[in-house]
């Protein structure tokens, strides 16, 4: 099984259980903020819709980001972000927010992409599901819905 998290250029600075993370009103993680993507992910739940992996930890991760290059100088900026992860057979696997119908197949999202190759697009609630990174990679670009459909009994 390949190593998914953390990547070679990432460093885990803090690990906190999801329960403790949610009990804090304003988590003190310095410059790392709760992004819209993580907030939406926590709103939908913390269980992979495909394999049932539970995301029960939040990691504070830092990585070096090349901000811009100027002649001989390279300016590097530290980037901090929060990742919801689950443990599967001793491996930390990040939870991802997945489009049920991919954008390339006309799936819906909240915003149009500003940059052509931007991957940070949040899907609409009707087109969103939670998958671990393994299941998301297996799903690839296929429009497959893993969400559990609750049957409603009419009167």
Beta strands, then each sheet from edge to edge (+ up, - down):
strand 1: 10-17
strand 2: 57-70
strand 3: 73-88
strand 4: 91-99
strand 5: 128-132
sheet 1: 1+ 2- 3+ 4- 5+
end
